Amino acid sequence: MYLLSVLAVVLCFLLVEVTQSAMGLLEFLDVMSLIFLLVLIIPIMLSAGLLKDLNNAFRFVFGKKKEAVLLELKRAKLAVEVMMKTSIYSSVFVMMLQFEVLLHNMAEPSTLGPIISVVLLTLLYAMIICILLLPIRARLEQRILEYMPSCSENEGQEEKEKEETAAS
């Protein structure tokens, strides 16, 4: 099912390729923007101590249906959420830096369009990361909810415990 999310993102790029004759798929590739994002995201995830939990999130969602402890599921969900937020905040930070450089070196107005489009690619990459992480976060939330007993089960268990203590 996760493959559908990836295919949807790829389909959006292909639709832009087909409908916009001025844009090619290579116009969406800027290695330096990706490097800037990774330079910010990876150390933040490491310093938060959530890189292993992010790995566990992928393992819980894509791996074999192995029983996981509730705490591990919650930490994996937290890691995915932090990764999403970090990618957005990092992209905005990198965009601000790139805009500052752009405004400082604004000698040729004819180059503004291509430069601004490259600046905005950082935000596009962050949005792609978030879109691809949304189904993983949803699956982890489902596993957490399945793990927790329902309210009626809790009430029934509490009544059994009261009966057992009353009987002893």
C-alpha positions as CSV (number, residue, x, y, z in Angstrom):
1,M,0.0,0.0,0.0
2,Y,2.9,2.4,0.7
3,L,4.0,2.0,-2.9
4,L,0.8,3.9,-3.8
5,S,2.1,7.0,-2.1
6,V,5.4,6.9,-3.9
7,L,3.6,6.3,-7.2
8,A,1.3,9.2,-6.6
9,V,4.3,11.5,-6.0
10,V,6.0,10.2,-9.2
11,L,2.7,10.6,-11.1
12,C,2.5,14.3,-10.1
13,F,6.0,14.9,-11.5
14,L,5.1,13.0,-14.7
15,L,1.9,15.1,-15.1
16,V,4.0,18.3,-14.8
17,E,6.4,16.9,-17.4
18,V,3.5,16.2,-19.8
19,T,1.4,19.3,-19.2
20,Q,4.2,21.9,-18.8
21,S,6.3,21.9,-21.9
22,A,8.9,24.4,-20.4
23,M,9.7,22.1,-17.4
24,G,11.6,18.8,-17.6
25,L,12.1,16.3,-14.8
26,L,15.7,17.3,-14.5
27,E,14.5,20.8,-13.6
28,F,13.3,19.4,-10.3
29,L,16.7,18.0,-9.3
30,D,19.1,20.1,-7.3
31,V,21.6,18.1,-5.4
32,M,22.8,21.0,-3.3
33,S,19.3,21.6,-1.9
34,L,19.1,17.9,-0.9
35,I,22.6,18.1,0.7
36,F,21.6,21.2,2.7
37,L,18.5,19.4,4.0
38,L,20.4,16.3,4.9
39,V,23.1,18.3,6.7
40,L,20.4,19.7,8.9
41,I,18.1,16.8,9.3
42,I,20.5,14.0,10.2
43,P,22.3,15.8,13.0
44,I,19.0,17.0,14.5
45,M,17.6,13.4,14.5
46,L,20.9,12.1,16.0
47,S,20.9,14.7,18.7
48,A,17.3,14.0,19.5
49,G,18.2,10.3,19.8
50,L,15.5,9.3,17.3
51,L,17.4,8.0,14.3
52,K,17.2,4.4,15.6
53,D,13.5,4.9,16.3
54,L,13.0,6.2,12.7
55,N,14.6,3.0,11.5
56,N,12.3,1.1,13.7
57,A,9.3,2.9,12.3
58,F,10.2,1.7,8.8
59,R,10.8,-1.8,10.2
60,F,7.4,-1.9,12.0
61,V,5.5,-0.7,9.0
62,F,7.3,-2.6,6.2
63,G,8.8,-5.5,8.0
64,K,7.1,-8.7,9.1
65,K,4.1,-8.2,11.4
66,K,6.2,-8.7,14.5
67,E,4.8,-7.9,17.9
68,A,6.2,-4.6,19.2
69,V,6.1,-3.0,22.7
70,L,3.8,0.0,23.0
71,L,6.7,2.2,24.0
72,E,8.6,1.3,20.8
73,L,5.6,2.1,18.7
74,K,5.1,5.4,20.4
75,R,8.8,6.3,20.0
76,A,8.7,5.3,16.3
77,K,5.7,7.5,15.7
78,L,7.5,10.4,17.6
79,A,10.5,9.9,15.4
80,V,8.4,10.1,12.2
81,E,6.7,13.2,13.5
82,V,10.0,14.9,14.4
83,M,11.4,13.9,11.0
84,M,8.5,15.6,9.3
85,K,8.8,18.8,11.3
86,T,12.5,18.9,11.0
87,S,12.4,18.6,7.3
88,I,9.9,21.5,7.0
89,Y,11.8,23.7,9.4
90,S,15.1,22.9,7.8
91,S,13.8,23.6,4.3
92,V,12.5,27.0,5.5
93,F,15.8,27.7,7.1
94,V,17.7,26.8,3.9
95,M,15.3,28.9,1.8
96,M,15.9,31.9,4.0
97,L,19.7,31.5,3.6
98,Q,19.3,31.1,-0.1
99,F,17.1,34.1,-0.4
100,E,19.6,36.1,1.6
101,V,22.3,35.2,-0.9
102,L,20.0,35.9,-3.8
103,L,19.2,39.4,-2.5
104,H,22.8,40.1,-1.8
105,N,23.9,39.2,-5.4
106,M,20.9,40.6,-7.3
107,A,23.0,42.2,-10.1
108,E,21.2,40.4,-13.0
109,P,17.4,40.5,-12.8
110,S,17.1,38.1,-15.7
111,T,18.4,35.3,-13.6
112,L,15.9,35.8,-10.8
113,G,13.4,33.3,-12.1
114,P,15.7,30.3,-12.3
115,I,17.4,31.1,-9.0
116,I,14.0,31.5,-7.2
117,S,12.8,28.2,-8.6
118,V,16.0,26.5,-7.2
119,V,15.4,28.1,-3.9
120,L,11.8,26.8,-3.7
121,L,13.0,23.2,-4.5
122,T,14.2,22.9,-0.9
123,L,10.6,23.4,0.3
124,L,9.4,21.0,-2.4
125,Y,11.8,18.3,-1.2
126,A,10.6,18.8,2.4
127,M,7.0,18.4,1.3
128,I,7.8,15.2,-0.6
129,I,9.4,13.8,2.6
130,C,6.3,14.7,4.6
131,I,3.9,13.2,2.0
132,L,5.9,10.0,2.0
133,L,6.0,9.9,5.8
134,L,2.3,10.5,6.4
135,P,1.2,6.9,5.6
136,I,4.0,5.6,7.9
137,R,2.8,7.8,10.7
138,A,-0.8,6.7,10.1
139,R,0.2,3.0,10.2
140,L,2.1,3.5,13.4
141,E,-0.9,5.2,14.9
142,Q,-3.1,2.3,13.9
143,R,-0.7,-0.2,15.5
144,I,-0.7,1.9,18.7
145,L,-4.5,2.0,18.7
146,E,-4.7,-1.7,18.1
147,Y,-2.3,-2.3,20.9
148,M,-4.3,-0.4,23.5
149,P,-7.4,-2.2,24.9
150,S,-10.7,-0.4,24.3
151,C,-12.5,1.4,27.1
152,S,-15.1,-1.4,27.5
153,E,-12.3,-4.0,27.9
154,N,-10.7,-1.8,30.6
155,E,-14.0,-1.6,32.5
156,G,-14.5,-5.3,32.3
157,Q,-10.9,-6.0,33.5
158,E,-11.4,-3.5,36.4
159,E,-14.6,-5.3,37.4
160,K,-12.8,-8.7,37.4
161,E,-10.1,-7.3,39.6
162,K,-12.6,-5.9,42.0
163,E,-14.4,-9.3,42.2
164,E,-11.1,-11.1,42.8
165,T,-10.1,-8.8,45.6
166,A,-13.6,-9.0,47.1
167,A,-13.5,-12.9,47.0
168,S,-10.1,-13.0,48.7
